[in-house]
Amino acid sequence: MLEELLIFTRGGLILWTCKELGNALKGSPIDTLIRSCLLEERSGAASYNYDAPGASYTLKWTFHNELGLVFVAVYQRILHLLYVEDLLAMVKHEFSQVYDPKRTAYHDFDETFRQLRLEALARAEDLKRSNPPMAGNAKKQGQGNKSGFEGGSKKKGDGAPKNDGGDGDNSKGLKLENGHSNGNFVVTKDSNLSSNVNGRENASSEVGAFNVHKLQKLRTKGGKKTDTVAKASKAEPNKKVTKKNRVWDDKPPETKLDFTDHSGEDGDKNIDFVAADIGESMMDKEDIVSSESEEEEEENDVGKKSKTNAKNKGWFSSMFQSIAGKANLEKSDLEPALKALKDRLMTKNVAEEIAEKLCESVAASLEGKKLASFTRISSTVHAAMEEALVRILTPRRSIDILRDVHVAKEQRKPYVVVFVGVNGVGKSTNLAKVAYWLQQHNVSVMMAACDTFRSGAVEQLRTHARRLQIPIFEKGYEKDPAVVAKEAIQEASRNGSDVVLVDTAGRMQDNEPLMRALSKLIYLNNPDLVLFVGEALVGNDAVDQLSKFNQKLADLSTSPNPRLIDGILLTKFDTIDDKVGAALSMVYISGAPVMFVGCGQSYTDLKKLNVKSIVKTLLK
């Protein structure tokens, strides 16, 4: 049974809701959909699953982009309703006929919705009768939905739709009887995928196949040589290995080289302290993007677009369309420009899956809109993608560490930051950069050496602490890092330190024992900020690392509300040139903002992420 159907504007004004259902929703599925899906450029997805205590819902939606309306349907996930998308399409069409921007209430739409709902239910029943379920071949919900909409949209004389296994016409846009599109964006499969795969397989078989004739020639030519070499090797006499006499040494063994114990005054003499101020951290400097370079890029983009449009459509047709405008944008009009944008994003190291989802979301936001005069489709798609990228990279909530540190200081407790990540990404080095930046703002910092797993980790952090003249809390190796972090926080409370920077051991996302230890550390100490340190070089692997870190922290936590990653620190950002796609991939997959960017070897080489510069680079 349908739980809720809601119609509201993109500005958030609720125009109509279904009153006859009368079921109170548990939790806030609509608000969660807006925050987690629609505002995060995930509107190209087919559905959204919402879990609440005692209930689990599936939400489906469609847009009327020309009028700026959103239609959302909510139903119990266990029901698998087949008529929801068909009902949404009909409601969208009928409501658009009576919509008036000056009206805020539509009580007269209740009867219209009741009739549409009965019609959609009747279509679903007819579909069930025409396509009885086969035993042992239970279809997935998505496949059932596609066939259901196709069957409902066909005329009576067409008969039952053919079952193409989900690879045929079901992926195309569907029309209703009244001739209007259902407005839902359906992911279309790439027709070139199978041909590309087959081509690669054939090429690999041609290159790597065995040539029997060549092999026989090699055997006949080189057979004598191999035989003689084998005989010569057999003819060589086996040399007798003589065992050397053991020499017993009565001298006492040499002392073991152990540098971990030299933490006293003698060790301090060999360490050069950093000067009181080696320069201002780049965190406090604003990047200036030159306007000249942007103008040149725009001119180049316009030139490229005009060339491609002239080749595809011809000069006259493209100019006429840009002058006269287009009634409503269709998906087929957007596909060429979106494909070019997808390829461009992938060349900048954006994960293919995320680039495809972004293009789907942009298509869903533009489909049905009216193209203005003197405007090209490519420029419209480019502007929509730029707006989407800015929205994704801009943090959903403000995370001001300096402000939060002062708030924690007023509460007489230290502000705790935990640095996590895979092996070798530079957690300790960038922890020291963050410590130096905090020092410049008169914040007292203490380091906690909780990497008790890797040899030399404590010594490395101790070196940074001595150079920056920062106290460090350490307990050596083979200790429980969660307990060490807890004791460090207690020590910071006694000493009056404002911030505790916790260094953890690097671990791969599939290492369950170490991930369990990390989950325990976060659960036991409840830090104020969990920073994931990742490399800007990894590209697609960043998606796997970050998603599995979050998944493991959620699965291994004993708390009903597990603590996940709050922010991202990207290292080695100065080595990637224009391949900045890892930042977009990591933000999109986790929803956490990029708070710091490491761009060098010095303590001052820590910057903020310039969103405008990243977007310009991605679309360049």
C-alpha positions in Angstrom: 0.0 0.0 0.0 1.2 3.5 -0.8 2.1 5.4 2.3 2.5 8.9 1.0 2.5 10.9 -2.2 3.8 14.5 -2.0 4.1 17.3 -4.5 6.3 20.3 -3.7 8.3 22.9 -5.4 12.1 23.0 -5.7 12.1 25.8 -3.2 10.5 23.5 -0.6 6.9 24.7 -0.7 4.5 21.7 -0.2 1.6 22.1 -2.7 -0.4 18.9 -2.2 -0.2 15.6 -0.2 -2.4 12.6 -0.3 -4.8 12.7 2.6 -6.8 9.6 2.0 -3.9 7.3 2.8 -3.8 8.6 6.4 -0.6 6.8 7.4 1.9 8.7 9.6 5.4 8.1 8.4 8.0 7.0 10.9 11.1 9.1 10.9 11.7 11.7 8.2 12.1 10.0 4.8 11.2 13.0 2.7 13.8 15.3 4.5 16.4 12.6 4.3 15.7 12.1 0.5 16.2 15.9 -0.1 19.4 16.1 2.0 21.1 12.9 1.0 19.9 12.4 -2.6 18.4 15.4 -4.4 20.8 18.0 -3.0 23.8 15.7 -3.5 23.2 15.3 -7.2 22.0 11.7 -6.9 18.6 12.4 -8.5 19.4 10.2 -11.5 19.0 7.1 -9.3 15.9 5.0 -9.7 14.9 4.9 -6.0 16.1 5.6 -2.5 15.8 3.3 0.5 15.2 4.8 4.0 15.5 2.8 7.2 13.8 4.0 10.4 13.2 2.3 13.7 10.3 -0.1 13.1 9.9 0.8 9.4 11.8 0.7 6.1 10.6 2.7 3.1 11.3 2.9 -0.6 11.0 6.4 -2.2 10.6 7.1 -5.9 10.4 10.5 -7.5 10.1 12.4 -10.7 10.6 16.0 -11.7 8.8 18.6 -13.8 11.8 20.7 -14.6 9.9 23.3 -16.6 7.6 24.1 -13.7 10.1 23.3 -11.0 8.0 20.6 -9.3 9.0 17.4 -7.5 6.7 14.4 -7.1 7.7 11.8 -4.4 6.0 8.5 -3.5 6.7 6.6 -0.3 5.8 2.9 0.3 6.9 0.0 2.4 9.9 -1.6 0.9 8.6 -5.1 1.5 5.5 -4.5 -0.8 7.3 -4.1 -4.2 4.6 -2.0 -5.7 4.7 -2.2 -9.5 2.5 0.8 -10.3 4.3 3.6 -8.5 6.3 5.0 -11.4 3.3 4.8 -13.7 1.2 6.6 -11.0 3.8 9.3 -10.6 3.9 9.9 -14.3 0.2 10.3 -14.5 0.0 12.5 -11.5 2.8 14.7 -12.9 0.9 15.1 -16.2 -2.5 15.9 -14.6 -1.1 18.2 -12.0 0.9 20.2 -14.5 -2.4 21.0 -16.3 -3.9 22.7 -13.2 -0.7 24.1 -11.7 -0.7 27.8 -11.1 2.4 29.5 -9.5 0.1 31.8 -7.5 -1.8 29.0 -5.9 -0.6 27.2 -2.7 -3.4 24.7 -2.1 -4.9 22.2 -4.4 -7.8 20.5 -2.5 -9.6 19.8 -5.8 -6.8 17.4 -6.9 -7.9 14.7 -4.3 -10.6 13.3 -6.6 -8.3 13.3 -9.6 -5.6 11.4 -7.7 -8.2 8.9 -6.5 -9.1 8.1 -10.2 -5.5 8.0 -11.3 -4.6 5.6 -8.5 -7.5 3.2 -9.4 -6.4 3.3 -13.0 -2.8 2.5 -12.1 -3.9 -0.4 -9.9 -6.1 -1.7 -12.7 -3.1 -1.6 -15.1 -1.0 -3.4 -12.5 -3.6 -6.2 -12.1 -3.9 -6.6 -15.9 -0.2 -6.9 -16.1 -0.1 -9.6 -13.5 -2.8 -11.6 -15.4 -1.0 -11.2 -18.7 2.4 -12.1 -17.3 2.0 -14.8 -14.6 5.2 -15.3 -12.5 7.2 -18.4 -13.5 8.3 -20.8 -10.8 12.0 -20.5 -9.9 12.5 -17.3 -12.0 11.7 -14.6 -9.5 12.3 -11.2 -11.0 14.0 -8.3 -9.3 11.9 -5.3 -8.4 13.6 -3.1 -11.0 12.9 -5.6 -13.8 9.3 -6.0 -12.8 8.9 -2.2 -12.7 10.2 -1.8 -16.2 8.0 -4.4 -17.7 5.1 -3.1 -15.7 5.4 0.4 -17.1 5.9 -0.8 -20.6 2.8 -3.0 -20.4 0.8 -0.2 -18.9 1.9 2.2 -21.7 1.0 -0.1 -24.6 -2.3 0.0 -26.3 -4.9 -2.8 -25.9 -4.2 -4.3 -29.3 -0.4 -4.7 -28.7 -0.7 -7.7 -26.4 1.7 -8.7 -23.7 5.2 -7.2 -23.9 8.1 -9.5 -24.8 10.5 -10.4 -22.1 14.0 -9.4 -23.2 15.7 -10.1 -20.0 16.2 -6.5 -19.1 18.6 -5.8 -22.0 16.2 -4.7 -24.7 13.7 -1.9 -25.1 12.9 -1.8 -21.4 15.8 0.5 -20.9 14.4 3.1 -23.2 12.2 6.0 -22.3 8.5 5.0 -22.2 5.4 6.8 -23.2 1.9 6.8 -21.8 -1.4 6.5 -23.7 -1.9 10.2 -23.7 1.4 10.7 -25.4 3.3 12.3 -22.5 6.6 10.9 -21.2 6.6 9.5 -17.7 9.5 11.9 -16.9 11.5 9.3 -15.0 15.2 9.0 -15.9 16.0 5.4 -16.7 19.6 4.3 -16.9 20.3 3.2 -20.5 22.9 0.6 -21.1 25.8 1.4 -23.4 25.3 -0.5 -26.7 29.1 -0.3 -27.3 29.9 -2.2 -24.2 29.5 -5.7 -25.5 31.2 -4.8 -28.8 34.2 -3.3 -26.9 34.4 -6.3 -24.6 34.2 -8.7 -27.5 36.8 -6.7 -29.4 39.2 -6.8 -26.5 38.7 -10.5 -26.2 39.3 -11.1 -29.8 42.4 -8.9 -29.9 43.8 -10.5 -26.9 43.2 -14.0 -28.4 45.0 -13.0 -31.6 48.0 -11.5 -29.8 48.5 -14.0 -27.1 47.5 -17.2 -29.0 50.0 -20.0 -29.6 51.3 -20.5 -33.1 52.0 -24.2 -33.4 54.0 -23.9 -36.6 56.4 -21.4 -35.0 56.7 -23.7 -32.0 57.7 -26.7 -34.1 60.3 -24.6 -36.0 61.8 -23.5 -32.8 62.0 -27.0 -31.6 63.7 -28.3 -34.8 66.2 -25.4 -34.8 67.0 -25.2 -31.2 66.5 -28.9 -30.3 70.2 -29.7 -30.8 71.4 -26.8 -28.8 69.1 -27.6 -25.9 70.2 -31.2 -25.9 73.9 -30.3 -25.9 73.4 -27.8 -23.1 71.5 -30.5 -21.1 74.3 -33.1 -21.7 76.9 -30.5 -20.7 75.1 -29.7 -17.5 74.8 -33.4 -16.7 78.4 -34.0 -17.4 79.6 -31.4 -15.0 80.7 -33.1 -11.8 78.9 -32.2 -8.6 81.2 -30.2 -6.4 81.3 -31.3 -2.9 80.1 -28.6 -0.5 82.6 -28.4 2.4 81.2 -27.2 5.7 83.1 -24.5 7.4 84.2 -25.1 10.9 82.1 -23.3 13.5 84.1 -20.7 15.4 82.9 -20.3 19.0 83.1 -16.8 20.3 83.3 -16.4 24.0 82.9 -12.6 23.7 79.6 -11.2 25.1 77.0 -10.3 22.4 76.9 -6.7 21.2 74.2 -4.5 22.6 71.0 -4.3 20.5 70.6 -1.1 18.5 67.5 0.4 20.1 66.7 4.0 19.5 63.4 4.0 21.2 65.0 4.4 24.7 67.0 7.6 23.8 64.2 10.0 24.5 66.0 11.9 27.2 68.3 14.9 27.1 71.0 13.2 24.9 68.4 12.6 22.1 67.3 16.2 22.2 70.7 17.5 21.4 70.7 16.0 17.9 67.4 17.4 16.9 67.2 20.8 15.2 64.2 22.8 16.4 62.0 24.6 13.9 62.3 28.3 14.1 59.5 30.2 16.0 57.9 31.1 12.7 59.1 29.5 9.4 56.3 31.2 7.5 52.5 31.5 7.3 50.7 28.3 6.6 48.9 28.1 3.2 45.7 27.4 5.0 45.4 31.1 5.8 46.1 32.2 2.2 43.4 32.4 -0.4 44.1 31.0 -3.9 43.5 33.5 -6.7 42.3 32.0 -10.0 43.5 34.2 -12.9 40.7 35.5 -15.0 42.8 35.5 -18.2 43.3 31.7 -18.1 39.6 31.2 -17.5 38.7 33.4 -20.5 41.1 31.4 -22.7 39.7 28.1 -21.5 36.2 29.3 -22.2 37.1 30.5 -25.7 38.8 27.1 -26.4 35.7 25.3 -25.1 33.4 27.4 -27.2 35.6 26.7 -30.2 35.6 22.9 -29.6 31.8 22.9 -29.0 31.1 24.8 -32.2 33.3 22.4 -34.2 31.6 19.3 -32.8 28.1 20.8 -33.3 29.0 21.8 -36.9 30.2 18.2 -37.6 27.2 16.5 -36.1 24.3 18.7 -37.1 25.6 21.1 -39.6 26.2 24.8 -39.3 22.8 26.0 -40.3 20.8 23.6 -38.1 22.9 24.3 -35.0 22.7 28.1 -35.5 18.9 27.9 -36.2 18.3 25.8 -33.0 20.4 28.2 -30.9 18.5 31.2 -32.2 15.0 29.8 -32.2 15.3 27.8 -29.1 13.9 24.3 -28.5 10.4 23.6 -27.0 11.5 21.0 -24.5 14.8 19.2 -24.0 14.6 15.5 -24.5 17.1 12.8 -23.3 18.3 12.2 -26.9 19.2 15.9 -27.2 21.3 15.7 -24.0 23.2 12.4 -24.6 26.0 13.8 -26.9 26.9 16.6 -24.6 26.7 14.4 -21.5 28.9 11.7 -23.1 31.5 14.3 -23.9 31.4 15.6 -20.3 31.6 12.0 -18.9 34.7 11.3 -21.0 36.2 14.6 -19.8 35.6 13.8 -16.1 37.1 10.3 -16.5 40.3 11.8 -18.1 40.6 13.9 -14.9 40.7 10.8 -12.7 37.0 10.7 -11.7 35.7 7.2 -11.2 33.6 6.0 -14.1 30.7 5.0 -11.9 30.6 8.4 -10.3 30.9 10.2 -13.7 28.0 8.2 -15.0 25.8 9.0 -12.0 26.6 12.7 -12.3 25.5 12.7 -15.9 22.3 10.8 -15.0 21.6 13.4 -12.3 22.2 16.3 -14.7 20.0 14.7 -17.4 17.2 14.3 -14.8 17.5 18.0 -13.9 17.4 19.2 -17.5 15.0 16.8 -19.2 11.8 18.6 -20.0 13.2 22.1 -19.6 12.8 24.7 -22.4 16.0 25.8 -24.1 16.3 29.5 -24.2 17.0 31.4 -27.4 20.6 32.0 -28.5 21.6 29.1 -26.2 23.3 25.9 -27.2 22.5 22.5 -25.6 26.2 21.9 -24.9 26.5 25.2 -23.0 23.3 24.4 -21.0 24.6 21.0 -20.1 28.0 22.4 -19.2 26.5 25.0 -16.9 24.3 22.4 -15.2 27.2 20.2 -14.6 29.3 23.0 -13.2 26.5 23.9 -10.8 26.2 20.2 -9.8 30.0 19.9 -9.1 30.0 23.1 -7.0 27.1 21.8 -5.0 28.8 18.4 -4.4 32.2 19.9 -3.4 30.8 22.6 -1.1 30.4 21.2 2.4 26.8 20.5 3.5 27.6 21.8 7.0 30.3 24.2 8.1 33.2 22.6 9.8 35.3 25.3 11.4 38.0 23.6 13.5 39.2 26.8 15.1 35.7 27.7 16.2 35.0 24.2 17.5 38.3 24.2 19.4 37.3 27.4 21.2 33.9 25.9 22.0 35.5 22.8 23.5 37.9 25.0 25.4 35.0 26.8 27.0 33.6 23.4 28.0 37.0 22.6 29.6 37.8 19.6 27.4 40.3 19.0 24.6 39.3 18.9 21.0 40.2 15.4 19.7 41.1 14.7 16.0 41.8 11.2 14.8 43.8 10.6 11.6 42.9 7.4 9.8 43.8 5.9 6.4 45.6 3.2 4.5 49.3 2.5 4.6 51.8 5.1 3.4 49.6 8.0 2.6 51.4 10.4 4.9 49.2 10.5 8.1 52.0 11.4 10.5 53.5 14.1 8.2 50.2 15.8 7.6 49.3 15.6 11.2 52.4 17.7 11.9 51.2 20.2 9.3 47.9 20.5 11.0 49.7 20.9 14.3 51.8 23.7 12.9 48.7 25.5 11.5 47.0 25.3 14.9 50.1 26.6 16.6 50.0 29.7 14.4 46.5 30.4 15.8 47.7 30.2 19.5 46.2 26.8 20.0 48.1 24.4 22.4 48.5 21.0 20.7 49.5 17.6 22.0 50.2 14.6 19.8 49.2 11.0 20.7 51.3 8.2 19.3 48.7 5.5 18.8 50.4 3.8 16.0 51.7 0.9 18.1 51.9 -1.5 15.1 54.4 -0.1 12.6 58.1 -0.1 13.6 59.4 3.5 13.7 56.1 5.2 13.9 56.6 6.5 17.4 60.1 7.8 16.6 58.7 9.5 13.5 56.0 11.3 15.4 58.5 12.1 18.2 60.8 13.8 15.7 57.9 16.0 14.5 57.0 16.9 18.1 60.5 17.9 19.0 60.9 20.1 15.8 57.6 21.8 16.6 58.2 21.9 20.3 54.9 20.1 21.0 54.3 17.6 23.8 53.8 14.0 22.8 52.1 11.2 24.6 53.4 7.7 23.9 53.4 4.2 25.4 55.7 2.4 23.0 54.6 -0.5 20.9 52.3 -3.5 21.1 49.8 -1.6 23.2 46.1 -1.2 22.7 45.8 2.0 20.7 42.3 2.7 22.1 43.7 2.7 25.6 46.7 4.9 24.6 44.3 7.4 23.0 42.1 7.5 26.1 45.1 8.1 28.4 46.4 10.8 26.1 43.1 12.6 26.3 43.1 12.4 30.0 46.7 13.7 30.1 45.6 16.7 27.8 42.8 17.5 30.2 45.2 17.6 33.1 47.8 19.7 31.3 45.3 22.1 29.7 46.0 21.2 26.0 43.4 22.5 23.6 43.8 19.9 20.9 44.8 16.2 20.8 46.0 14.9 17.4 45.8 11.1 17.4 48.0 9.3 15.0 46.8 5.8 14.1 48.4 2.9 12.2 47.9 2.6 8.5 45.6 -0.3 7.5 44.1 -1.6 4.4 40.3 -1.4 4.1 40.0 -5.2 4.0 42.1 -5.9 7.2 39.4 -6.8 9.6 41.5 -7.1 12.8 43.0 -3.6 12.4 39.7 -2.1 11.3 38.1 -3.6 14.4 40.8 -2.0 16.6 40.1 1.4 14.8 36.4 1.1 15.4 37.1 0.4 19.1 39.4 3.5 19.3 36.7 5.7 17.8 33.9 4.2 19.9 35.8 4.4 23.2 37.1 7.9 22.8 34.3 9.6 20.8 36.6 12.1 19.0 35.3 15.4 17.7 36.7 14.9 14.2 37.6 11.7 12.3 39.9 12.7 9.3 40.5 10.2 6.5 43.9 10.8 4.9 44.0 9.7 1.3 46.3 10.2 -1.7 45.2 12.4 -4.6 47.0 10.0 -6.9 44.9 6.9 -6.3 41.9 7.8 -8.5 39.3 5.1 -8.6 40.9 3.2 -5.7 39.9 6.1 -3.4 36.3 5.2 -3.8 36.9 1.7 -2.7 39.1 2.8 0.2 36.7 5.4 1.6 33.5 3.4 1.1 34.9 0.3 2.8 36.4 2.3 5.7 32.9 3.8 6.3 31.3 0.4 5.9 33.7 -1.3 8.3 33.3 1.4 10.9 29.5 1.0 10.7 29.6 -2.8 10.8 32.1 -3.3 13.5 30.8 -0.5 15.8 28.8 -1.6 18.9 26.9 1.7 19.0 23.4 1.9 17.4 24.6 5.2 15.8 28.1 4.4 14.5 30.6 7.2 14.0 31.8 7.5 10.4 34.4 9.7 8.7 33.8 13.4 9.1 36.3 14.9 6.8 39.0 14.2 4.2 42.7 15.3 4.0 44.1 14.8 0.5 47.9 14.4 0.3 50.4 14.8 -2.6 48.0 17.2 -4.3 51.0 19.0 -5.9 51.9 15.9 -7.9 48.7 15.3 -9.9 48.7 18.3 -12.3 45.1 18.4 -13.6 44.0 14.9 -12.4 42.0 16.3 -9.5 39.1 13.8 -9.9 40.0 11.9 -6.7 38.7 14.8 -4.7 35.3 14.7 -6.4 35.1 10.9 -6.1 35.9 10.8 -2.4 33.4 13.6 -1.6 30.6 12.1 -3.7 31.0 8.6 -2.2 31.1 9.7 1.4 29.5 13.1 1.6 32.4 14.2 3.8 34.1 17.5 2.7 37.8 17.9 1.8 39.0 20.0 4.7 42.8 20.0 4.0 45.0 19.5 1.0 48.7 18.6 1.4 50.8 20.2 -1.3 54.5 19.9 -0.4 57.1 18.7 2.1 57.2 21.7 4.5 55.0 22.3 7.5 53.5 25.3 5.8 52.3 23.2 2.8 48.8 22.7 3.8 45.9 24.4 2.0 42.1 24.6 1.7 40.3 23.1 -1.2 39.5 25.8 -3.8 36.1 24.5 -5.1 35.9 26.9 -8.0 39.4 26.0 -9.2 38.7 22.3 -8.9 35.5 22.6 -10.9 37.2 24.7 -13.6 40.0 22.1 -13.9 37.5 19.2 -14.1 35.5 20.8 -16.9 38.6 22.2 -18.7 
